[in-house]
Amino acid sequence: MLKKITAFMLCYAILGCAEQSTNENDSQKVMADMVLENANIYTFSWDEPSVEGVPAINAPVTNDTWTPEANAIAIKDGEIIALGTNEDVATYKDINTEVINLNGAYVYPGFVDTHTHIEELGATLDDVDLKGVETEEEAVQRVVDHIAKYNPPKGQWIVARGWDEGRWADKYPTEKLLTERVPDYPVLMDGTNGFGAWGNKMAMERAGITRDSKNPTGGIIHRYENGEPNGAVRNRGVALYRDAVPPLSHERMMTRLKNGLQLMANDGYSMVHHAGANTPIMKAYQGLNDAGELQIRVSAMVSGRDVPQMKEWIKIGPKRYDSNKLFVHSVKGYYDGSLGARGAKLVEEYSDMPGQFGVSGEDYGFLPNEVSEILQSGFQVNIHAIGDGGNREALHFFRDNFKKYPELQNLRHRIEHAQVVHPDDFKLYDELDIIAAVQPPFVAEDKIWTVDRIGQERAKGAYAWRTFRRNNVPLAFGSDLMGYSWDIFYGLHSAITRKSKDLEAGDGWFPDEKLTSEEALRGYTTGAAYAAFLEEKTGTLEKGKWADITVVDMDVLNIGAKTPAKLFDGNVLMTIVGGNIVYKKE
């Protein structure tokens, strides 16, 4: 086991030494395939800020104003071979070099979303989008409109996604209106985060939800007063509907992932971490990789609920594909439910529902023996944990494994979301070397009901990013799409201001936990690279690193620090992955 772990870490450590694009002793200078010029470039190669957000002494900032470090980049064979002034880099151009004039645009290391569900994003081109619906009537009408527009065969499943379980926690719809308006199709109305759903009569029949159905482990079937199921389900009950929807073919899954990855490229992302890729999703990623059709890089987490898949990967071991586009070195565990749906495991009962503590561990589908086995075979383990009880128990799971195998602590394990943490447990994150993989949009959208769920005092430990920093806990940022917006400017704004798009007055929700613009950007760049063992090849713009680049039309560092509301005016102009332009704004 130790030999396998050592080999795994070594393969990442030598990335930066294995392939040098240039040789300083060559008599003939290497010419660039591509040159970006007339740009404002931030490399992020300077030292990390202090835990209070104070920039390092070598950071390009004076009197609170940031200054770009370079104007041009030269790229060869997918790697950066030079950065500097336009004049410096001009010497790398010849008649075969593609020269792109960026006209003063701002260049950053390629952005990374460290928690995505790309198949759900790709599904937006097929399924009904319920994002932003305020009422049951509006949600049902979107389904009706979808059917009228596309006229699918009667009896075919209709899947709609995106209504907000947190906002609707006390008013889940029933099957009645949906059955009345859509009687001829089984319909799944899936929630924002997948912790709540409802369906019509035909969907209930296909899912086998009847009066005699018992609540599944970790889930609830909602019922009318007479005991009949009313169509709504919560937490692991959602799987009853999801499992009844016919799986996509391999080809359709590949298309869905490819569509989702292109949407991410369009929004400035050069890489994503896919949280919980089950067997069909993983095989589709492998198919895209083999066909050379992965537009951006993907770190795919093995699903911690797919036992046959975990056993297969234990035999294979962590893997970096030769394309440098697909990485499989981690597994996602599922420890508790969502806070909005009152499924997150709390140490003490919910403030707005006495007697309710949430659900966690094996009761929620966490498989301790199987996850321990794949951890012990050298995989990074990334555990979904929302509540303070869920976080504590997940930390204790790591602690117990590390006591048996101390070397496992070096594998940069993560807790996904780390949404509510007990004050006593932040230090344990540090002691165990756990990364907090958090999603800034959560605070912008969840803050309207978080205090109701857990009270003012416990809310001090919610989305507590500054506290994590003060406890030396690495942060990696993502969106948890489709549950929350993956727009990079929205995520940055949320981290910097702790406000929503409404730009409410005041200093933001628990403002002591705000981050600086530099820290926010690092969550999507250097922090994300570290979380994927790729800091030697990406996360910063430096000679010898991959040419993974995001070009935007604003100075995010200065605008984020001084006028963050203007971040919403930002646009992604170009995304480059390995020297290839995968998106260019027309």
BELNOR-V287583 format. One line per field, one symbol per residue. psi: psi as a letter, one per 30 degrees, with the letter a starting at -180 (. if undefined). burial: 1 if it has 24 or more other ideal C-beta (glycine too) atoms within 12 Angstrom, else 0. A space follows every 10 residues. Layout:
psi: ???
burial: ???
This chain:
psi: eeeeeeeeee eeefeffejk fljffkfkkk kkekkklhlj kjfgflllll fggkllfgki kkhgkkkkfl flkkkkhflk fkkaleeeff fgkaffkjkj jfhglkklkk kkjgjlieee effffelkjg kfkfleeeee eeeeeeeeef hlkkfkkkkk kgljeeegeg hklafeeeee fifgkkkkjk legggkllla eeeeeefgjl efklklkglk jkllfgfkkg fklkbffefe eeffkkllle eeeeeeeeee eeeeefggkf llkjjijaee eeeeeeeeee fhgjelkkjk kkkgfieeee eefeeelkkj lffgfkkjgl kkljelalee ghfkklellk egikfkfakl bffggkieee eeeeefggkk kjkjkeleee eeeeeeeeee efeeiefffg ghllkkehek kkeffeeeee efhkkjjlje feeeeffffe eeefleefff gkhieeeeef ghkkkkkafh kgelkgkeee eeeeeefhla ffhllaglji ffgllleeee efefdeeeee fgggffflfl jlkflkijkk klglieeeee eeifffeffl kkekkkjhgk jfkkk.
burial: 0001100110 1100110000 1000000001 1111111111 1111110110 0010100011 1000010111 1111110111 1111010010 0110001011 0100111111 1111111111 1111011111 1010010111 0111011000 0000001111 1111111110 0111101110 1111111111 1111111111 1111011010 0000010111 1110000011 1111111111 1111100100 0011111111 1111111111 1111111111 1111111110 0011111111 1111110011 0011001111 1011111111 1111111111 1111111001 1000011111 1011111101 1111111111 1111111111 1111111110 1100000111 1111111111 1100110110 0111111111 1111111011 0011000111 1111111110 1011111111 1111111111 1111111111 0000000111 0011111111 1111111111 1111111111 1111111111 1111111111 1001101101 1111111111 111000
